[in-house]
Amino acid sequence: MVKTSKKNEKALERAMLLKRAYPRVVIYQIGRNLEIPYFQKISSGWRMKDKDEAYLILGASLEDDMLLKIFKKYKPREWAVFRGKYYVLQDGRLKIDGFGKSVEKAIYKARLLYGSDAILVLESLLKRNGVADLNEIKKDVKSKNLEEVLEGLTHLKLIVQSYNGERYREWKILEETIPLLEAELGVKRRRRRRIPFLLEGMKIIEESRMVTEREKKERKTPDPLAEERERIRQMDEEFNRYLTDLLKNRLERTIGFGKNFGIEYLASYLKERFGTVLYFDSLLSITQQYGLANVNIVHEKGETGKKTGWSLALFGDPGTGKSFSTRDMIIGKPSAKIGAHGLPGRNRYCGGMTPAFFIRIGEAYAGRVFNFIVPEFNDFFRYKGMVEPLKIAMEQGMIKYETHSEIIGPYRFTSFFSVNYNVSVHQKGYDVTIQDPNFNAVEDRMLCRLHRLTKERFLEITKSQMRLALGMIDVEKDAKRIRDHLTLVYAIETRHPLVKKRFPFKPVMITSKVFEVIGKARTAILERLPEGVVKFSARLEDKALRFACAASLMDYFRYEKDYIPVSVEALKYAVQLYVEEASIRSREAFNPDEVLSEIFRDEK
């Protein structure tokens, strides 16, 4: 039998503390980062024997200084409280001095305030293994002030209220505090159901200490997939912190802002700051952020099978503001006083990343929806064989990739892209500089926008640069309001736990009017194509539709309905995108302004 030494006691209490503070997925990540052999085995497919084993192994592997570092780096569960012989966790802060002295002082104070009633309550709980409801406690404590005593003991941190309903209320002594109270009150230990850690736990702890020097030398190098999962955890934490702060300090203001906000408001805001040419690219990027909620698109009779998410590509001449729109406006650029307009913790910047590395870490994002910002998409295609896996990624399909040393996947990629790439722009049309002839299959799966360095664009870029440098453009204060609105709508539409019960989920509904307007655009375009040759795919209409639905999410707070209708303004911008991209793909065989004028002539 394993001896209950102080070393083993502390290890067991660390394990209990870790179990209270973190889910197992976080424990696995901590163990892998610390290169503990047990956790390396788990990552390679080896399975644990017991659900508590991971906590026990980690508890036995840590010293107090490392434990403190873990609690500083990894935020524990908000509700987690721990009051043991060696460790105390309260309000997210870990202390190493234990709860023993506090128990002694609290019992002394409880006797002064409530007399023998306080001790009777504690003894009542102890004889019931630390948990009892109000009626059970009343059987042992005949006091008119019982509820006041319970409230006082809770305030003194000797007990906690574990349930508070209209008909049933329950209090308990924390599992780790029971031995401290028994010792202080001189209560004889009763036969209790042993916690899962105690018997088998000590054996596991002893076994975990028998790590050979050879195993230490054979520890694996850092796993990119594990590191990416840690990055995702940090991004989730960033989003949750931002949302919590918003709900606490800016909720009513954000709802009020949302009642007047929409794509027309956003367009006006961007035009005022960047002009009538440059504004459209930032409009696309911010609208795409709303689409990341990936909300169901429905019609009056049910589901369409479509969602609001889509990938964005800005391409054209260098120096035309592509990176400004997809990177600076979304994740912010403090040095230029440009506030982030995009979702916190949902944009993965890919500067300097190789496509092979992207495909390797993509597995960590399976089942999640993030946006990958790729500033130099051309570089992804300097590597052979990248078109097919990237095309599958754009389609949100099943990726499997083999190299000479490993097989990656299969896994389903469920995120989206914002990419920039340079092309050779002509007076009419453009040529892709990426050598792979199949690149158009990737390009066809994104909503694309051509950047031609016209005189008008050049002047707007230089004016914007000057006004930003002189502090004449303020995009920090207004960026915050837009980002708050975006974050709140995204949280609601993805059913985030913090808002799920406070706001209803609303799908986006399309009507026959949407297809009627898109149909008019299609007819007008096809009539102008020479010899009836179509040089763009039917996916273009689907992308225009998704854009309109993503833009309509901006109207969440403007309607009392249980769905969000596609707005007239959103549809107008979607059709503009459709017509302008169709013109570019067709080597500008027709003037998009003429087509748009014809389509909306009857709409005015």
DRENZATOR-317355 format. One record per residue (C-alpha): residue in three letters; x, y, z. Coordinates in steps of 0.5 Angstrom, whole numbers, plus 2048, in hexadecimal, padded with zeros to 3 digits. Each point is the difference from the previous one (the first is absolute). Layout:
N
ALAXYZ...
//
This chain:
604
MET800800800VAL8038077FELYS801804806THR7FC807801SER806804801LYS800808800LYS8037FF7F9ASN7FA7FC7FDGLU7FB804804LYS8028067FCALA8007FD7FALEU7F97FD801GLU7FE807802ARG8038037FAALA7FC7FB7FCMET7FA802803LEU8018077FFLEU8027FF7F8LYS7FA7FC7FFARG7FB806803ALA8048057FCTYR8017FE7F9PRO7FC7FB7FBARG8047FA7FEVAL8028037F9VAL804806804ILE8037FB804TYR8037FC7FAGLN8028067FDILE804802806GLY8037F9801ARG8028007F9ASN803807800LEU8047FE807GLU8037FA7FBILE7FD7FB806PRO8017F97FCTYR7F97FD802PHE7FD8067FCGLN8047FF7FBLYS7FE7F97FFILE7F8802800SER8028057FASER8037FA7FDGLY7F97FC801TRP8027FD806ARG7F97FF805MET800802807LYS7FD7FA805ASP7FC805804LYS7FC8077FFASP804803806GLU8077FD7FEALA8028067FCTYR7FF805806LEU8047FB805ILE8067FF7FBLEU8008087FFGLY7FF801808ALA8067FB801SER8048047FBLEU800807803GLU803804805ASP7FD806803ASP8048057FCMET7FE7FD7F9LEU7F87FF803LEU800808801LYS8038017F9ILE7FA7FB7FDPHE7FB804804LYS8038077FDLYS8007FD7F9TYR7FA7FC800LYS7F9804802PRO7FD7FB805ARG7F87FF7FFGLU7FD806803TRP7FB7FC805ALA8067FC803VAL801801807PHE8057FB804ARG802801808GLY8057FA802LYS8057FE805TYR8068037FBTYR7FC8047FAVAL7FB805800LEU7FD8037F9GLN7FB806801ASP7FE8057FBGLY8057FD7FBARG806801804LEU8047FA803LYS803800807ILE8057FB803ASP7FF801807GLY7FA7FC801PHE7F9801803GLY8027FD807LYS801806804SER7FA8037FDVAL7FB7FB802GLU803801807LYS7FE807800ALA7FA7FF7FCILE7FD7FB805TYR802805806LYS7FC8067FDALA7FA7FB7FFARG8007FE807LEU800807802LEU7FB8027FBTYR7FB7FA800GLY8027FC806SER7FF7F9800ASP7FB8007FAALA8068017FCILE8047FA802LEU7F97FC800VAL7FF8027F8LEU8077FE7FFGLU8007F9803SER7F97FF7FDLEU8038017F9LEU8067FC802LYS7FC7FA802ARG7FD8007F9ASN8078007FCGLY800807800VAL7F98017FCALA7F9802803ASP7FA8037FELEU7FC805804ASN7FB7FB803GLU8067FB802ILE803806804LYS7FA802803LYS7FF7F9803ASP807801804VAL800807801LYS7FA803804SER8018077FFLYS7FB8067FEASN8078037FCLEU8027FA7FCGLU8008047FAGLU804806803VAL8057FB802LEU8017FC7FAGLU8018077FCGLY805802805LEU8047F9800THR8008017F8HIS802807801LEU8067FE804LYS8027FB7FBLEU7FE7F9804ILE7FB7FE7FCVAL7FD8027F9GLN7F98007FDSER8007FA7FBTYR7F98017FDASN7FB806801GLY7F97FF7FDGLU7F9802802ARG7FE7F9804TYR8077FD801ARG806803803GLU8077FC801TRP806802804LYS8077FC800ILE807800803LEU8058007FBGLU8037F97FFGLU807802802THR7FE804806ILE7FC7FA803PRO8077FE803LEU801807803LEU7FA801803GLU8007F9803ALA806801803GLU7FF807803LEU7F97FD803GLY8037FA803VAL7FB7FC7FCLYS8017F97FFARG8017FE7F9ARG7FA7FC7FDARG8007FB7FBARG7FF8047F9ARG8007FD7F9ARG8088017FEILE8018057FBPRO8027FD7F9PHE807803801LEU8027FD807LEU8027F97FFGLU8017FF7F9GLY8038077FFMET8067FF805LYS8027FA7FCILE7FF8047F9ILE804806804GLU8067FB802GLU8007FD7F9SER8018077FDARG806801803MET8047FA7FEVAL8028047F9THR8067FD7FEGLU8068057FDARG7FF7FC7F9GLU7F9802800LYS802808801LYS8058007FBGLU7FB7FD7FBARG7FB805801LYS7FD8037F9THR8018077FDPRO7FA805801ASP7FA7FD7FCPRO7FE8067FBLEU7F97FD801ALA800801807GLU803807800GLU7FA8027FCARG7FB7FD804GLU803804806ARG8008067FBILE7F87FF7FFARG7FF7FF807GLN803807801MET7FC8037FBASP7FA7FD803GLU802803806GLU8018077FDPHE7F98007FDASN7FD7FE807ARG803805803TYR7FE8057FBLEU7F97FE800THR800800808ASP802807800LEU7FB8027FBLEU7FA7FD803LYS803803807ASN8018077FEARG7FD8027F9LEU7FA7FB7FEGLU7FB805800ARG8048057FCTHR8017FB7FBILE7F97FE7FFGLY7FE807800PHE8068017FAGLY7FD7FA7FDLYS7F98027FFASN8038057FBPHE8067FC7FDGLY8007FD7F9ILE8047FF7FAGLU7FE8077FETYR802803806LEU8077FC800ALA8018027F9SER7FF808802TYR8057FF805LEU8057FD7FCLYS7FF8057FAGLU800806805ARG8077FE802PHE8037FC7FAGLY7FC8037FATHR7FC7FD7FBVAL8057FB7FCLEU8047FD806TYR7FA7FF805PHE7FD7FA7FCASP8067FC802SER7FF801807LEU7F87FF800LEU8027F97FDSER8057FE805ILE7FB802806THR7FA7FD7FDGLN8047FA7FFGLN801800808TYR7F8800801GLY8007FA7FBLEU8057FC805ALA7FA7FF804ASN7FE7FB7FBVAL7F8801801ASN7FB7FB7FCILE7FD8047FAVAL7F97FE800HIS7FA8017FBGLU7F8800802LYS8007F97FFGLY8067FE804GLU8087FF7FFTHR8048017FAGLY8067FC802LYS804807800LYS803804805THR803807801GLY8087FE800TRP8048027FASER8078017FELEU8038077FDALA8058017FBLEU8038077FFPHE8058007FAGLY8038057FBASP8068057FFPRO805800806GLY7FF806805THR7F88017FFGLY7FE7FF807LYS7FE7F9800SER8047FE807PHE7FD806803SER7F97FE7FFTHR8017F8802ARG805801805ASP801807803MET7F8801800ILE7FF7F9803ILE8057FF805GLY802807801LYS807804800PRO801804806SER8068047FDALA7FB8037FBLYS7FB801805ILE7FB7FB7FCGLY7FC7FC805ALA7FE7F97FFHIS7F97FF7FCGLY8007F9800LEU7FE7FA805PRO805800806GLY8037F9800ARG7FD7FD7FAASN8058037FBARG8077FB7FETYR8058057FDCYS8047FB7FBGLY8068057FFGLY8067FC7FEMET7FD7F9801THR8017FB7FAPRO7FA7FC7FDALA8037FA803PHE800802807PHE7F98037FFILE7FD7F97FEARG8047FD806ILE7FD805805GLY7F98007FCGLU7FE7FA804ALA800804806TYR7FA8047FEALA7FB7FA7FDGLY7F9801802ARG802808802VAL7FF8067FCPHE806805800ASN8028057FAPHE8077FF7FEILE8048067FDVAL8057FF7FBPRO8038067FEGLU8057FD7FAPHE7FB7FA7FDASN8058007FAASP8057FD805PHE7FC7FA801PHE8007FE7F9ARG808800800TYR7FF7F9802LYS7FE7FA7FCGLY7FA7FD801MET7FC805804VAL7FB8017FCGLU7FC7FA801PRO800800808LEU7FF808800LYS7FA7FF7FBILE7FD7FB805ALA801804806MET7FC8067FCGLU7FA7FB7FFGLN8017FE807GLY8017F97FEMET8047FA803ILE808801800LYS8057FB7FFTYR8078017FFGLU8067FC7FFTHR807802801HIS8067FB800SER800800807GLU7F9800802ILE7F98007FFILE7FB806802GLY7F97FF801PRO7FB7FE7FDTYR7FC806804ARG7FB8057FDPHE802807800THR7FA805802SER803807800PHE8018057FBPHE8058057FDSER8028077FFVAL8058007FBASN8048057FBTYR8047FF7FAASN8038047FAVAL7FE7FF7F9SER8028037FAVAL7FB8057FEHIS7FE8027F9GLN7FC8067FDLYS7FB7FA800GLY8007FA804TYR8067FD804ASP8057FA800VAL8017FC806THR808800801ILE7FF7F9804GLN8037FB7FBASP7FC7FA802PRO7FA8007FBASN7FB7FD805PHE800806804ASN7FA8037FDALA7FC7FA804VAL803803806GLU7FE8077FEASP7F97FE7FEARG7FF7FE807MET801807803LEU7FC8077FFCYS8058047FCARG801807800LEU8058037FAHIS805806802ARG8028047FBLEU805806801THR7FB8057FDLYS802808801GLU7FA800804ARG8027FA805PHE807803800LEU7FE807802GLU7FB7FD806ILE8067FC802THR805806801LYS7FA804803SER7FE7FB805GLN8087FE802MET801808801ARG7F9801804LEU8027F9804ALA807803802LEU7FD807802GLY7FB7FD804MET7FA8027FCILE7FD7F9800ASP7FD7FE806VAL7FF7F87FFGLU8017FE807LYS7FA802804ASP7FB7FE7FBALA8047FA7FELYS7FE7FE808ARG7F98017FFILE8007FC7F9ARG8047FA803ASP7FB800806HIS7FA7FF7FCLEU8047FB7FCTHR8027FC806LEU7F9800803VAL7FC7FE7FATYR8067FB7FEALA7FF7FD808ILE7F88007FFGLU8007FD7F9THR8057FA802ARG7FC7FF807HIS806802804PRO7FE7FE808LEU801807802VAL7FA8027FCLYS7FD7FA7FELYS7FA801805ARG8008087FFPHE7FF8017F9PRO7FC7FB7FAPHE8047FD7FBLYS7FD8037F9PRO8027FC7F9VAL8008057FAMET7FA7FF7FBILE8008017F9THR7FA8017FCSER7FE8007F8LYS802807800VAL8077FE801PHE8007FB7FAGLU7FC8057FCVAL806806801ILE8057FB7FFGLY7FD7FD7FALYS7FF8077FDALA808801800ARG8017F97FDTHR7FC8027FAALA8038077FFILE8077FD801LEU7FF7FA7FBGLU7FC8057FBARG8078037FFLEU8057FB800PRO8037FF7F9GLU7FE7F97FCGLY7FC7FE807VAL8077FE803VAL8007FF807LYS807801804PHE7FD800807SER7FD7FA804ALA7F9800803ARG804800807LEU8008077FFGLU7F8801801ASP8017FC806LYS806804803ALA7FB8067FFLEU7FB7FD803ARG8047FE806PHE803808800ALA7F9802801CYS7FE7FC805ALA806801804ALA7FF8087FFSER7F97FF803LEU8027FD807MET802808801ASP7F9801801TYR7FF7FB806PHE7FD805804ARG7FC8047FBTYR7FB7FB800GLU7FB7FD805LYS7FF7FA7FBASP8027F9802TYR8058007FAILE8048057FCPRO7FD8027F9VAL8058017FBSER8008087FFVAL8008047FAGLU806803801ALA8047FA801LEU7FD7FD7FALYS8028067FCTYR807800802ALA8007F87FFVAL7FE8017F9GLN8058067FFLEU8057FA802TYR7FD7FB7FBVAL8008057FAGLU807803801GLU8037F9801ALA7FD7FD7FASER8028067FCILE8077FF802ARG8007F87FFSER7FD8027F9ARG8068047FEGLU7FC807801ALA7FB7FE7FAPHE7FB804803ASN7FF807804PRO7FE7FE807ASP7FD806802GLU7FB8007FAVAL7FE7F9802LEU7FF803808SER7FC8067FDGLU7FC7FB7FCILE7FE7FB806PHE7FF806805ARG7FC8047FBASP7F97FD803GLU803800807LYS800807801
//
